[in-house]
Amino acid sequence: MMIDQILAFNKTFVAQKAYEPFIADKYPDKKLAVLSCMDTRLTELLPAALGLKNGDAKIIKNAGGLVISPFDSAMRSLIVAIYELGVEEIMVVAHSHCGACHMSFDHFHKEMIERGVKEETLETIRKCGVDLNHWLEGFKDTEASVRNTVETIKTHPLVPNDVVVRGFIIDSVTGELEEQDLNK
């Protein structure tokens, strides 16, 4: 199992004190938070393309780099970053060829049923007030998605006006950033 291999590696990592180059304070040196996608292509590319090293920024990742509602976990993390960790600037960084583009509950629904989730379970979730169509919806337009996420953060009632929020799309191959015009 992969997790067992990771645990074996970790024992060696700690025993050899390989963690020492990564020791940093919990407060981001650049007073920056980055909200981005969890795509594996960005694991090393994103910080490298932004010139960030360990300790420079709070990096928050989820499917699509989205804030899907004003009180979701991404927004909660940003609020904590602002008030507890001194973040003054936020970058929303989506990327080219994102898997969340065109994602839908219809696709997941079929997969869930095939993997053993019962229709009754989905109905119970709906009865609890969860709109699975919205919750598992991706986006059709990456630029519009970035603009919507930036706008949600900027207009959030708990985000102070002095926090800078800007949106970008990073090329998932080259790392080139393109800033998004919020006035489109």
N, C-alpha and C positions, 0 to 999 in steps of 0.2 A: 504494500500500500504506500502511496506517495506520502501520506502524513507520517508514517513510520520512518521513511527515508529522511524526511525533513527533521524529525526529532533526533535522529542519529547525527545528522549534520550539525544541528544546534548544539549538541553536547560538545562536539569538537570545537565549534566556533567559540563557545564560552570558555572552554578549557585553554584555548590558545590566546585568549583575550583579544580576539579579532574585532570585538566591539569598540575598542578604544578610539579608533578614528571617527566614530559616529557619536561620541558623547557630546551632547548639546543641552542647552537650557530649554525648558518648556515654552518659553516666550520666543516667538519668531523674531530673529534678528532684523529682518527687513519690514516688520510690522505688516506683513502681507498674508492674505489667505487666497488660495487658488481653489476654485470649484471646477472640477474637470470630470471627464468620463473615466470609467474603470477599465477601459480598453487596454489589453496587454501591450499593445504597441507603444503606449504612452508611459509605461512603467519607468523606463530610464530616459526615453526621449524627452518627455515633458520637462523634468527638472534640468536636463542638459541644455535644451533649447532655450530655457528661461534663465540659464546661468545660476540656478539655485543649488545650494549644497545643503546637507543635513543641518537643520536648525534655522534655516533662512525663512521658511514659510510654513504655514499650516496648509496642508493639501488635503482637500475633501473630495472623495471620488464616489460616484454612483453611476448607474446606467444612464448614459446620455449627458451627464454633467448638468442635471436639471434641478430646479426648485419646482416641484409639481404642485405644491400648495404652500401658502404662507407659514404653515406650522408643521412642515415635514422635517425629517431628520437633517437634511442638508441645511435648511434655514436655521434650525436649532444649533447646529455646529457653527454656523457663521455668527450667530448671536453670542455664543460662548466665546468664540475667537475675538470678537470685538470687545466685550465687557470684561472677560477674565484674562485674556492673553494679549491685549493691547493692539489688536489688528486695526490699522487705519486705512488700508486699501484692499480691495477685493478684485481679483481677476476671474471672470467666468471664461473658461477655455473649452470650447467644444472642439471637434476634430473632423477632418474629412473622412468620408466612407464609414460613418458611424453605424453600428449595428442597431442602435435605437431608432434610427431613421426608418420609418415605415413599420415599426414594431406595433403589434396590436394584441388585444386580448383574444381575438378570434384565433390567432396562431397559437397562443399559449393554451387556450382552452382545449384544443385538439391534443396538444402535447400532454397536458395534465391528465386528461382522460386516459390516454394511451399508457401513462405511467402509473395509473392506479388511483388517481384522485376521483372521488365519487361526485356525481352531479349534485347529490344532496349536500355535500360539503360546500360546494360553490354556492348553492342556494342559501345555506345557513350564513355564509359570509355576506351575501347580498342583504339578507334580512337584518344583519347587524349594522347596515348602513354603509357598507363599503361598495363603491362603484368600481367594479373590477375593470370595466371598459376604460375608465379614466385612469385608474391606478396603474394599469399595465400598458397604457397608450404611450407610444413613442412620439415622434414628430415627423412631419413631411418635409419641412424646410429648416435646415440647420441654422441659417442666418436668422430667421424669425424666432427660432427656439432660443438662441443666444439673447436676442433683443428682449424676449418675454422674460427670461430668467433675470437678466440685468434689471429690467423694470420692476419685477417683483421684489428684488432685493432693495433697490433704491427707494421704493415707495413703502417698504415694510414699516409699520408703525413703531417698531422697536429698533430700527437702524437709524443712528444719528445722521443728520444732514452732512456732517463733516467727513463721513466715510466715503472714499472714492470707490466707485464701482464701474468697471469697464469690461466689455465683452470682446472675445476673440475667437477665431477658428484657427487651429493649428493643423498644418499639413501632416498627416500621420506617417509620411515617409521622410520628408525633409526637415520637419520641425518649424517651417516658416510660419510666422504669425500674421494673421490679417485681422486688423481691428474692425469691429462691426459698427456701422453708423446707426445710432439709435433713432435717428430721425426718419428712417425709411418707412 
